[in-house]
Amino acid sequence: MDVVTLYEAARNTGLLTQVSFAGVTVHCAFRAPDETVLDGFALSRDYQIDYPAAWLTLAAGDTVEVAGNTYRVRDVRAIGDGTERRASLTQL
């Protein structure tokens, strides 16, 4: 099973979140885990989306809309064999 088929199956079961960029809307795996900062004295959100590389071409500085909220792309990295990407985001 390729990564696009996997994401399409996840979208069809409602596991993914709608993401819009440059007039294109796709569904991505959105995560907002808490990250410990300031030597454990505070928590911060570390927003990320995972998506098939064939669906979006994102770069640092781009702006995306995730479920109605706007985020700036901080970094984009390839996952696994390169057919999947992970974008780190900052909420605007």
Backbone hydrogen bonds, N-H to C=O, Kabsch-Sander energy under -0.5 kcal/mol:
donor,donor_aa,acceptor,acceptor_aa,energy
6,L,2,D,-1.9
7,Y,3,V,-2.4
8,E,4,V,-2.5
9,A,5,T,-2.2
10,A,6,L,-2.1
11,R,7,Y,-2.6
12,N,8,E,-2.4
13,T,9,A,-1.1
14,G,11,R,-1.7
15,L,10,A,-2.6
17,T,28,C,-3.2
19,V,26,V,-3.3
20,S,65,E,-2.6
21,F,24,V,-2.7
24,V,21,F,-2.1
26,V,19,V,-2.7
28,C,17,T,-2.9
29,A,50,D,-2.3
30,F,28,C,-0.8
31,R,48,Q,-2.9
35,E,44,S,-3.4
37,V,42,A,-2.8
40,G,37,V,-0.5
41,F,37,V,-0.6
41,F,38,L,-1.4
42,A,37,V,-1.7
44,S,35,E,-2.5
46,D,33,P,-2.2
47,Y,45,R,-0.6
47,Y,89,L,-0.6
48,Q,31,R,-2.5
49,I,87,A,-1.9
50,D,29,A,-2.1
51,Y,85,R,-2.0
53,A,83,T,-2.4
55,W,52,P,-1.7
56,L,52,P,-1.0
61,G,73,V,-3.1
62,D,59,A,-2.2
64,V,71,Y,-2.6
65,E,20,S,-2.4
66,V,64,V,-0.5
66,V,69,N,-3.1
67,A,18,Q,-2.2
67,A,65,E,-0.5
69,N,66,V,-2.0
71,Y,64,V,-2.9
72,R,90,T,-2.8
73,V,62,D,-3.1
74,R,88,S,-3.3
75,D,88,S,-1.2
77,R,86,R,-2.4
79,I,84,E,-2.9
82,G,79,I,-2.0
84,E,79,I,-0.9
85,R,51,Y,-3.1
86,R,77,R,-2.6
87,A,49,I,-2.8
88,S,75,D,-2.6
88,S,86,R,-0.5
89,L,47,Y,-2.9
90,T,72,R,-2.1
92,L,70,T,-2.6
